[in-house]
Amino acid sequence: MHIEGIRACVLNLGLKTMKTEDLINKLARDAKPTRTLSPLSSRLFLWVFVALVSIGIGVAIFGMRPDLTQKLGTSNFMLENAAILIIALCAAFGALVLSVPVGERKTRIKWLPAIGVVIWFGILVSKLFTSQIFHLDCGFSCIRDIALLGFIPGALLFYMVKKGASTHPGAAGFLAVLAATSFGSLGVQFLCKNDEAIHVLLWHLTPALLLGFIGYALSRPLLRW
């Protein structure tokens, strides 16, 4: 009985070994060729270049604000644009980092754009309390322009994130669209001649943030792997 038991164990072990080898061979046969992603810095530089060219062409087509030369000499205008650029770059960087599997510590990078948001929000609140002009207006055209200007950068960044294998697709999708809409907001700064803090807060900053949730919603069907 003891010998028969040993023989049965050996046969069972051999069967399991064969099954494992068969599984490995099957996986090797079914494996598709993969391509290594370019370095993150190269992908980020490419995206920023395309986004800037796209926004520049869009602004030229829509027509720049007539007082742009004067506004370029004001510190508030330049600080706002710098804050928007920080949001866009941090969001794009975060999206590309999260486009590949990362540990939980690296997921904190999704909060990096908050630096630019806080700076921009602080500038607008400061202007709001020091301005003597305060009236609400309709800025749906600004939202439209943000979406139009950010479409090409957003589509490209989504494609770049899709080429990876994100383990956090929701956050990656949100950051991808936030980066694009932030660049769209940057372009609108050169189009819209209304610099009132309440207008910029409601129709430039807020839409850029809220449109990011479209990226979160699209992440399920578009960023699967």
N, C-alpha and C positions, 0 to 999 in steps of 0.2 A: 504494500500500500504506500509506503514511504517513497519507493522508487517511482511508482506510477504518478504520485503527486508531483515529484520533481520534474518528471518528463512533461507533465501537463503544463507546468509553469514555464518550462523552457519553450514549448511550442507556442504558448500564449504570448510570451515575450517576443518570439520571432515574428509572430503575426502582427503584433503592435509595431515592431520595428519596420516591417514591410509596409504597413499602412502609413507610417510617418514618412518613409522614403517616397512612397507614391504621392503623398500630399506635396512634398517638397518639389518633386519633379513636375507635378501638375501646375503648381504656382509658378515655377520657372518657365514652363511652356506658355502659360497665359499672361505672363508679365508683359506690359507694354513698355516700349522705350521711353525713357524720361530725359528731360533736358534740365540742366542745372540753371537755376535762376541767376541773373546778373547780380553783382554786388548791390546792396541796398542803396549805397550812395549814387551809383550809376542810374538806378531806376528812379530815384528821387530827382536827380538832376534832369533826366529826360522829361519827367512829368512836369516839373516846374517850367522848363523851357517851352514845352508845348502849351501849357496853361497860359503863360505870359503872352506868347504869340497869339493864341486864340482870343484872349481878353483884349489885347491891343487891336486886333483886327475888328472885333466886335464894337469896341468903343469908337473906332474910326468910322465904321458903318453907321452906327446910331447917331453920331455927332457929339463932340465934346461940349461941355458946358462953356458958355461964352466968357466966364470970369475965371477960367482955369489958371491962367498965368498969374493972376492976382492971388488965388487961393494957394498956389504952390509956395508962396512966400510967407504963409501963416503957420505958426507952430502947431496950433490945434489940428489943422487939417493934416499936416504931415505926421503928427503923433497918432491920429486916428488910423491913417493908412498903414503906419508901422505896426499898430496893434492888430489890424486885420491881416496883415501879412504874416505875423506871428501865428495867428490862429490857423491860417491856411497851411503854413509849413509844418507846424506841429501836428495838425490833423493828418496831413499826407504822410508824414514820417511814421506816425502811429499806425495808420492803415497798412503801410508796407511792412512794418514790423510784425503786425498781427496777421499778415497774409500767410505766414508759415506757422507751424506748430510752435508754441512758446509755453514756458512755465507760468505759473500764477504770478510770480513776481513781475514779469515783464508786462502783464496785462495792465499794470498801473499806468503804463504809458498812455492809455486812452484818456487820462485826465490832463495830459500835457497841454492841450489847446486852451484849457481853463485860464492859463496865464494871460494869453492875449485877450480872452473874453473879459477878464477882470479889468485889464488895462483899458480896453475900449469902453466898457461900461462905466468905469470910474471917470473917464474923460467926459462922457456924455452927461453923467449926473452932475459933475462940476459945472458944466456949461448950463445945465438945466436950472441950477440954483443961482447962477450969476446973470442969466439972460433976462431981459425985460420983455422979450417977445415970447408969447406962448399961445399957440392955437393949433388945434388938430386939423389935419387935412387927410385926404385920401391918397395913399401911395401904392395902389395896386400895380401901377405901371412900373414901380421900382421892383416889386416882387417878380413881375414878369421878366424884367431885364436881368435880375439876379439869376433866375432859372435859365434864361436863354444863354447868358454869358457863361454860366457854369456847366452847361450841358456837355460840351466836348471834354473839358477837364474831368468831369465826373465819370463819363463813359470810359475814358482812357484809364482812370485810376481803378474803376471797378474791374476792368479787363486785367489790369496788372495784379490786383488782389486775387482774381479768379485763377490766375496761373499758379498761385501758391496752393497751399492746403491748410486754410485757416481753421484753427480749433476754436476760434471766437469770431464766427462770421458776422454776428450781430453788431459787435463793437467795430469790426473792420469796415462793415458797410456803412455804419453811421459816420465814422471818421472820413471815409472816402467822399461821401456826399457833403459833409461839413467842409472839407478842404475845397471842394469845387464851388460850393455856394459862398464861401468866404472870398475866393477869388472873384466870384460874380459880384459880391458886395464891393470889393475893391474897384471893380470896373464901374459900378454904379456911382461911386464917389466922384468919378470923372465925368459922369453924365448928368446926374441930378444936381440942380442948382439950389436946392433947399437944404441949408446947413443947420436948421433949427434942431436942437438936441432931441426934442420929443419926436420929430419926424425921423431922424436917423435911428433913434432907439426903436421905434415901432415898425419902421418900414425897411431898415437896412440890417440892423443887428438881429432883431427877433426872427425875421424870416430865414436868415442864414442858419440860425440854430434849429428852428423848427423843421426846416426842409431836410435836415440831417436824419430825421426819423423815417423819411422815405427810404433812405439807404438801409436803415435797420429792417424795414419791412421787406425790402427787395433782397436782403441777404439770404433768406431761406431758399427762394427759388433760383437765385442767380449764383450763389457762392457755394453750392453743394459740390462735394468731390467724392 
